[in-house]
């Protein structure tokens, strides 16, 4: 059978159109459950840069944002650590 056979292509087209109809029906059901009816759902806020898939199917590494720690916070952590070390030396 030739891939360009008109009957084969027609059958493939009918199958794809049936799948499309089922998918559109499912989309409309989900939209109605969301309360959107025919309105499109609002786009989610963009997060950090999306991780792109590589040729091997693994995601590219995207570093997390570093959190800032104030000088006061660092001082409190250092003091707590000193207390823990002092308690460990006693015991």
C-alpha positions as CSV (number, residue, x, y, z in Angstrom):
1,X,0.0,0.0,0.0
2,X,1.3,3.5,-0.9
3,X,1.2,6.1,1.8
4,X,-0.3,8.5,-0.8
5,X,-3.2,6.2,-1.5
6,X,-6.4,8.4,-1.5
7,X,-8.5,5.9,0.4
8,X,-5.8,5.5,3.1
9,X,-5.5,9.3,3.4
10,X,-9.3,9.7,3.6
11,X,-9.5,7.1,6.4
12,X,-6.8,8.9,8.3
13,X,-8.5,12.2,7.9
14,X,-11.8,10.8,9.2
15,X,-10.1,9.3,12.2
16,X,-8.3,12.6,13.0
17,X,-11.5,14.6,12.6
18,X,-13.3,12.2,15.0
19,X,-10.4,12.6,17.5
20,X,-10.6,16.4,17.1
21,X,-14.4,16.3,17.8
22,X,-13.8,14.2,21.0
23,X,-11.1,16.5,22.2
24,X,-13.1,19.7,21.6
25,X,-16.0,18.1,23.5
26,X,-13.7,17.4,26.4
27,X,-12.3,20.9,26.3
28,X,-15.8,22.4,26.5
29,X,-16.7,20.1,29.4
30,X,-13.5,21.2,31.3
31,X,-14.3,24.9,30.5
32,X,-17.8,24.5,31.8
33,X,-16.5,22.9,35.0
34,X,-14.2,25.9,35.5
35,X,-17.1,28.2,35.1
36,X,-15.7,29.7,32.0
37,X,-18.3,28.5,29.5
38,X,-17.0,29.6,26.2
39,X,-14.6,32.1,27.7
40,X,-10.9,31.1,27.6
41,X,-9.4,30.5,31.0
42,X,-6.9,33.2,32.2
43,X,-3.3,32.4,31.4
44,X,-1.3,31.5,34.5
45,X,1.3,34.0,35.6
46,X,4.7,33.1,34.1
47,X,7.0,31.5,36.5
48,X,10.8,31.5,36.3
49,X,12.2,30.7,32.9
50,X,10.7,27.3,31.7
51,X,13.0,24.4,31.6
52,X,13.5,23.3,28.0
53,X,13.6,19.6,27.2
54,X,16.8,18.4,25.7
55,X,17.3,15.8,22.9
56,X,17.5,13.1,25.6
57,X,14.2,14.1,27.1
58,X,15.7,15.4,30.3
59,X,14.9,19.0,31.4
60,X,17.6,21.6,31.3
61,X,18.8,22.9,34.6
62,X,17.3,26.2,35.7
63,X,18.8,27.6,38.9
64,X,16.5,28.7,41.7
65,X,16.3,32.3,42.8
66,X,18.5,32.8,45.9
67,X,16.7,34.2,49.0
68,X,18.3,37.2,50.6
69,X,19.1,37.0,54.3
70,X,19.4,40.3,56.3
71,X,22.4,41.0,58.5
72,X,20.2,40.8,61.5
73,X,19.0,37.3,60.4
74,X,22.6,36.1,59.9
75,X,23.5,37.5,63.4
76,X,20.6,35.6,65.0
77,X,21.6,32.3,63.3
78,X,25.2,32.8,64.3
79,X,24.3,33.4,67.9
80,X,22.0,30.4,68.0
81,X,24.9,28.3,66.6
82,X,27.3,29.6,69.2
83,X,24.8,28.6,71.9
84,X,24.4,25.1,70.4
85,X,28.2,24.6,70.3
86,X,28.6,25.9,73.9
87,X,25.9,23.4,75.0
88,X,27.6,20.6,73.1
89,X,31.0,21.4,74.7
90,X,29.4,21.3,78.2
91,X,27.7,18.0,77.7
